[in-house]
Amino acid sequence: MVNETGEESTAERLDRELVELMQEIRVLLPGVQVMFAFLLVVPFSIGFKSVTGAERALYFVALAATSVSAVLFIAPGARHRARFRDRDKEALIVSSNLLTLAGTAFLAVAMAAVVVLIGDYIYNWVVGIASGLVTFALIAWFWYGWSLSREHRDRTTFRGRGGRGTPKT
């Protein structure tokens, strides 16, 4: 809710930020859960017995990174439930934001590892590694680089116009 001056109170801002964060996690978590379920089933398939030691290691990296990602995405909800009566919503939001960013980093590793593994299995290591690197580069740019470059550009542009500090968005 916005007051007469067009600004929201600290409590309103914190409530909005928490709702936005939880909605973003609701988007991320199903994808992680599907990938985790897929990875859990793979070792029990008949073809898995023919994979090499390197492929097994890469598979385990993907599985472990997906598992850690799921843990990190679920943590904000669990922390909120455990601490929601502590009246320290700002600390909860800050820590949940960090957990979510860490979760996306582990998810990026897992996705790239799965692409390498599948590319290798279908074609060869060269195709697998090339595909994994392209996947990782796309993730790095669209999940992180684009936002960080925009923030840098906005700060530079704002300061260049005589402003002091970071513009409010």
C-alpha positions, -999 to 999 in steps of 0.1 A, spaced: 0 0 0 13 35 -9 8 65 13 -2 101 2 34 109 -8 35 79 -31 60 59 -9 55 26 9 64 22 46 93 0 56 69 -27 68 50 -26 35 83 -27 15 95 -57 35 61 -75 31 62 -69 -7 99 -80 -10 91 -112 9 61 -120 -13 81 -113 -44 110 -135 -32 87 -164 -24 70 -161 -58 103 -163 -75 113 -194 -56 79 -209 -66 90 -205 -102 125 -220 -96 117 -250 -74 96 -271 -97 123 -271 -123 149 -282 -97 125 -309 -84 119 -323 -119 157 -324 -127 164 -340 -93 138 -366 -99 152 -373 -134 187 -376 -120 176 -400 -92 161 -424 -118 191 -424 -142 214 -449 -123 186 -475 -123 183 -475 -160 199 -503 -180 222 -480 -201 238 -464 -170 260 -495 -166 279 -486 -197 289 -451 -187 326 -443 -181 342 -432 -148 343 -396 -160 306 -397 -170 298 -411 -136 317 -383 -119 299 -357 -140 266 -373 -132 274 -371 -95 283 -334 -99 250 -328 -115 231 -347 -89 249 -331 -60 245 -296 -74 208 -302 -80 204 -314 -45 222 -284 -30 202 -261 -52 169 -277 -39 181 -273 -3 189 -236 -9 156 -229 -26 136 -246 2 156 -229 30 139 -195 28 105 -210 33 117 -232 61 136 -202 77 105 -180 74 83 -207 91 109 -211 119 115 -174 125 84 -155 113 74 -144 148 109 -130 155 100 -96 139 132 -95 120 118 -97 85 146 -76 69 173 -101 81 151 -130 68 148 -113 34 185 -105 31 195 -141 40 168 -156 18 180 -135 -11 215 -148 -6 203 -184 -3 183 -180 -35 212 -165 -54 234 -194 -42 207 -218 -53 207 -204 -88 245 -208 -89 243 -245 -80 214 -249 -105 236 -234 -132 263 -259 -125 238 -287 -125 222 -277 -158 256 -273 -175 267 -307 -162 236 -324 -174 240 -308 -208 276 -320 -210 266 -355 -199 238 -358 -224 259 -342 -252 286 -367 -245 262 -397 -243 245 -388 -276 275 -376 -296 309 -372 -279 329 -353 -253 336 -324 -277 299 -318 -284 291 -323 -247 317 -299 -234 309 -273 -261 272 -275 -253 278 -273 -216 300 -242 -220 274 -225 -242 247 -234 -217 268 -220 -188 276 -188 -208 239 -183 -215 230 -188 -179 258 -165 -167 247 -137 -190 209 -139 -187 207 -148 -149 235 -125 -137 255 -106 -163 226 -87 -179 214 -75 -145 248 -66 -132 257 -47 -164 225 -28 -162 232 -19 -126 267 -7 -135 254 13 -165 227 29 -144 252 39 -117 277 53 -143 249 72 -161 235 86 -129 268 98 -116 277 112 -150 246 135 -148 258 150 -115 241 126 -92 256 112 -61 251 76 -53 228 50 -67 194 59 -82 164 44 -65 145 19 -85 
